[in-house]
């Protein structure tokens, strides 16, 4: 016999949460590497710093990075590299987009 208020089995909510965590693309690991780097047009990293080559998703984030890492240099928006415009569109249309819920294991 088990003690008071100690469930014997896992609840349906707990099992569903484990399944969701295991099968949902969170953008990490090798699957999300291209998304984080921004080499394809689906990636979140859009701008590249001309000084240290770090990437950021938008101008405001790049401004924050520049103020923190390169305080002595003036911020020039026109010198930023737009990774989305410099790379060709992906040829393969059936690739999973980043952040789409669902399992890749089918």
N, C-alpha and C positions, 0 to 999 in steps of 0.2 A: 504494500500500500504506500501511496505517496503522501506527503505532508499536505497540510491545508494550504490552499491557494497556489499550488505548484502544478501547472498543467503537465500532463503526460506527453502530449503531442504538440507539434508545431501548429500554429493557427494558419488559416487560409491567407490572412493578410501578410504574415511573415513569409510564407512560401511565395506569394505573388511578388513581394518586394525582392526576394532573392532571385527569382526568375527574371524580373525586370532589370536588376543590376547586372546579371550575367549576360543578357541578350541585347542590351541597348548600347549602341555606339556612343561612347562618351567623348570620343575624339583623342584618346590617348594611344600610346604604343605605336606600332608600325602603321596601323590603319589611319591614325590621325597625324602622322608625321608630315605628309605633304600639305595637309590643311594648316598645320601650325607654321610651316615654313612659308607657305604662300606661293609656291612655284606654279600652281595651277590656278585657274580663274575661280575655283570654288573655295580657295583658301581664305582664312580670316586675316592673315598678315598681308596688308596691302602696301604699306610704305616701308622703305628701307633707309636707314640712317646713312648719309654719305661718309661719316667719319668712322663708325665702328661696325657698320653692316648689320646692325640689329634690326628686327622688323617690328612693326606696330600696325594695328588694324585701322587706325584713323589718325587725322592730323592732330587732334587734341592729345592723344596718347603719345604721339611722337614729340609734341611740344613739351610734355611733362618729362619724357626721357631726355630730351635735349637740355632742358633746364637743370636736370639732376646730374647728368653725366658730362656735359660739355658747357659748363657755365661761362667760360671765358670766350667762347665763340658765339657770334650772333646767329640766331635762328633764321634761316632762309628757306622758306617753303618751296621755292622753285628748284632748289638743289636736291630735294627728296626724290628717290626713285620710286615710281609707281609700278609695283610688280605685276599688277593686273593688266596694265596696258602694254607692257613690254614682252609678255609671253603670249604665244598663240592660244587660241581656244582649244580645249581638249577635244580630240577626235572621237574618243569613245564616249557615247551618250549613255551607255548602260552602267557606267560606274556609279556606285552609291555616293550620294552627296554627303558632305559632312554634317553631322548633327541630325541625321534622319533616324528616327526610332525604328527598331526592328532588328531581327536577327540576320547575321550573315551566314549562320550555320543552318542550312535547310536541307 
